[in-house]
Amino acid sequence: MQKVFVSYKLKQGVPLERYKAWSREVDQRITPGQDGIIRFEVYVIEGAENGAPFCQIVEDIEVESWEAFARTVAGPGMSYILETIKDLVDESTMQTVYGSRILPALLPAGSRPPLPSV
């Protein structure tokens, strides 16, 4: 299992409410049902610790694998998403990253772990 994070900004002039409606009615109805997708959540970024956020939207996607996700995105089930998102999103700002969770060490409750040596 892996995670995919997709971040982007909306096109200039696209109201956030229009994007939210598309996300609820199109993207969040189609994407979770696609092969290889385990979980799909979309977040509006509301601020940043320092300065302006680098994106407006982040998609948090749990997938079977990056390869399965890539096949799904290229498949016919996602074609309507890819067609319609172009009207809303500034594609030059889109970033996609993927990775795997670092699992914690199993320690007794309340114990103090030693510092790792490299």
C-alpha angles and dihedrals in degrees: 000000000000139000126235121197120195119188131183149144127244121251114267109273096021108125116228090232091059090051092047091052091050091047093051098040102036117012099038091046097049107032100057091056095055124109113269095019113117101170134001126192130168125206133193109219109230102183149332134237092241124024126325121341115257090228142023100211134038123189114203108201127180110204139178089240141331089255092053090048092050091051091049094050090050092047131093095257092070098042095099091050091051092047096049101038089065089071092057111031132067096231092198088068096049115118125180122192131169137190149143130264119258102232116221121242115256108247132163113267112273095014121134112234119223118247110265117248117218 
